[in-house]
């Protein structure tokens, strides 16, 4: 979304109208500008890697099932809320 015009718009709350700042989008950098010959080998290595380590996931799942890996559902819920919502 591109915003043009005045840097301040009006937001109506109940019967009152209050100014609200409007943020314009930063211009997108060309993809070629983000690539460099220095980073190319690292980027290629990352693309070659799997999205996740299935063997490690299976190992952790088994350890959790055996009770060898501590699990705190309250802490997990808090972390999910902190990083994925609850703003």
C-alpha positions as CSV (number, residue, x, y, z in Angstrom):
1,X,0.0,0.0,0.0
2,X,1.4,3.4,-0.9
3,X,0.3,6.4,1.1
4,X,0.4,9.8,-0.5
5,X,-0.8,13.2,0.6
6,X,-0.7,14.8,4.0
7,X,1.5,13.1,6.6
8,X,-1.4,13.3,9.1
9,X,-4.8,11.9,8.7
10,X,-7.8,12.1,11.0
11,X,-9.1,9.2,13.1
12,X,-12.6,9.4,14.6
13,X,-13.0,8.0,18.1
14,X,-16.6,8.3,19.3
15,X,-17.6,11.8,18.6
16,X,-14.1,13.2,18.6
17,X,-11.7,13.4,15.7
18,X,-8.0,13.2,16.6
19,X,-5.0,13.5,14.3
20,X,-3.2,10.2,13.6
21,X,0.3,9.9,12.1
22,X,0.5,8.2,8.8
23,X,3.5,6.0,7.9
24,X,4.6,5.9,4.3
25,X,6.2,2.8,2.9
26,X,10.0,2.8,2.6
27,X,11.1,2.4,-1.0
28,X,12.0,-1.2,-1.7
29,X,15.7,-1.9,-2.4
30,X,16.4,-3.7,-5.6
31,X,17.0,-7.4,-5.0
32,X,20.3,-7.2,-6.9
33,X,21.5,-4.5,-4.4
34,X,21.0,-7.0,-1.5
35,X,23.1,-9.7,-3.1
36,X,26.9,-9.5,-3.1
37,X,29.6,-11.9,-4.1
38,X,30.6,-12.2,-0.5
39,X,27.2,-13.4,0.6
40,X,26.4,-15.6,-2.4
41,X,28.2,-18.7,-1.0
42,X,26.3,-18.4,2.3
43,X,23.0,-17.8,0.5
44,X,23.6,-20.9,-1.7
45,X,24.4,-23.0,1.3
46,X,21.2,-21.9,3.1
47,X,19.1,-22.7,0.0
48,X,20.7,-26.2,-0.1
49,X,19.7,-27.0,3.5
50,X,16.4,-28.6,4.4
51,X,13.8,-26.4,6.1
52,X,14.2,-28.5,9.3
53,X,16.3,-31.4,10.6
54,X,13.8,-34.2,10.6
55,X,16.2,-36.5,12.5
56,X,16.7,-34.0,15.3
57,X,12.9,-33.4,15.5
58,X,12.4,-37.2,15.9
59,X,15.1,-37.4,18.6
60,X,13.6,-34.5,20.6
61,X,10.0,-35.9,20.2
62,X,11.2,-39.3,21.5
63,X,13.1,-37.7,24.5
64,X,9.9,-35.7,25.3
65,X,7.8,-38.9,25.2
66,X,10.2,-40.7,27.5
67,X,10.1,-37.8,30.0
68,X,13.8,-37.0,29.5
69,X,13.1,-33.5,28.1
70,X,11.4,-31.0,30.4
71,X,8.2,-29.4,29.0
72,X,6.5,-26.3,30.5
73,X,3.3,-25.6,28.6
74,X,2.8,-22.3,30.4
75,X,6.2,-21.1,29.3
76,X,5.5,-22.3,25.7
77,X,2.1,-20.5,25.7
78,X,3.8,-17.3,27.0
79,X,6.5,-17.4,24.3
80,X,3.9,-18.0,21.5
81,X,1.9,-15.1,22.8
82,X,5.0,-12.9,23.1
83,X,6.2,-13.6,19.5
84,X,3.0,-14.2,17.6
85,X,0.4,-12.0,19.2
86,X,-0.7,-10.3,22.3
87,X,0.2,-6.8,21.2
